[in-house]
Each structure stands twice: as structure tokens, then as C-alpha cells.
Amino acid sequence: MEAAAAIFGVAAAGAVFTVVNWLSRPRQVEQILAVTGARVLLTTRAWEALQPRRLESATPIRYVEDLLGASDRDPVTRGAE
């Protein structure tokens, strides 16, 4: 459910998402972030806790848990009005 919400949120923001296998090791994730030019890594704290070390990347990490229930933003209407 969290992944679906994140994907739709990214698309609604007009951004592009790249799927990263949750079994990927930190060095693999760092490479993916570097190659794709990712501006943010959207993940869960549970995934981060499974990693043997913290990521060494300039890409900021945002957590899905922090975004769920965030009611300080109004929905944006897209398309013809």
C-alpha cells in the first residue's frame, strides 16, 4: 500500500520514479541514485533498518511514514477545468 501511494504521489507531483529492489545492498542503491540523478530517495524506516550501513549519498532521504497522514497540503486539481 505504501508503494502504491508513493508512486501515485510522485506521478501527481509531475516527477518520475525509479523502482529500487528492496533487497539491494547500500552500494547498489548508491549507484542507482548516482546514475539516475535522483533528487530524493523515498523509502521506509523499516527498509533503512535492514541495511548493514547507512547510505553514502548526497541524495536526501524522505520517509513514507512521514508523508502518510500529512494533512497540511490541499489536493491539487490537474487537467482541464
C-alpha positions as CSV (number, residue, x, y, z in Angstrom):
1,M,0.0,0.0,0.0
2,E,2.8,2.4,0.8
3,A,4.5,1.8,-2.5
4,A,1.3,2.5,-4.4
5,A,0.7,5.7,-2.5
6,A,4.3,6.8,-3.2
7,I,4.1,6.0,-6.9
8,F,0.8,7.9,-7.3
9,G,2.2,10.8,-5.3
10,V,5.3,11.1,-7.4
11,A,3.3,11.0,-10.6
12,A,0.9,13.6,-9.3
13,A,3.8,15.9,-8.5
14,G,4.9,15.6,-12.1
15,A,8.1,13.7,-11.2
16,V,9.5,10.3,-12.3
17,F,10.1,7.3,-10.1
18,T,12.6,4.5,-10.3
19,V,11.9,1.3,-8.6
20,V,14.7,0.0,-6.4
21,N,14.6,-3.6,-5.3
22,W,14.3,-3.7,-1.5
23,L,17.0,-6.4,-1.4
24,S,19.6,-4.1,-3.0
25,R,22.7,-3.5,-0.9
26,P,23.7,0.1,0.0
27,R,26.4,0.2,-2.7
28,Q,23.8,-0.8,-5.3
29,V,21.3,1.8,-4.1
30,E,24.1,4.4,-4.1
31,Q,24.9,3.5,-7.7
32,I,21.2,3.7,-8.8
33,L,20.9,7.1,-7.2
34,A,24.0,8.4,-8.9
35,V,23.2,7.0,-12.3
36,T,19.6,8.2,-12.3
37,G,20.4,11.6,-10.9
38,A,17.7,11.1,-8.2
39,R,16.8,14.2,-6.3
40,V,15.2,12.3,-3.4
41,L,15.0,8.7,-2.1
42,L,11.5,7.9,-0.9
43,T,11.6,4.8,1.4
44,T,10.6,3.4,4.7
45,R,12.4,3.3,8.0
46,A,11.9,-0.4,8.0
47,W,13.9,-0.7,4.8
48,E,16.6,1.5,6.2
49,A,16.8,-0.6,9.4
50,L,17.5,-3.7,7.3
51,Q,20.6,-2.1,5.7
52,P,24.0,-3.1,7.1
53,R,25.1,0.5,6.9
54,R,23.8,4.0,6.1
55,L,23.8,5.1,2.5
56,E,26.7,7.3,1.5
57,S,24.9,9.6,-0.9
58,A,24.1,13.3,-1.3
59,T,20.6,12.4,-2.2
60,P,18.2,13.3,0.6
61,I,16.1,10.5,2.1
62,R,12.4,11.0,2.8
63,Y,10.3,8.5,4.6
64,V,6.8,7.4,3.5
65,E,5.7,7.2,7.2
66,D,6.3,11.0,7.5
67,L,4.2,11.7,4.5
68,L,1.2,9.5,5.3
69,G,-1.4,11.5,7.1
70,A,0.3,14.8,6.3
71,S,-2.8,16.9,6.1
72,D,-1.1,20.3,5.8
73,R,-1.4,20.2,2.0
74,D,-4.6,20.6,0.0
75,P,-5.1,18.3,-3.0
76,V,-4.2,19.9,-6.4
77,T,-6.7,19.7,-9.2
78,R,-5.0,18.7,-12.5
79,G,-6.3,18.9,-16.0
80,A,-9.0,21.0,-17.7
81,E,-11.3,22.9,-15.5
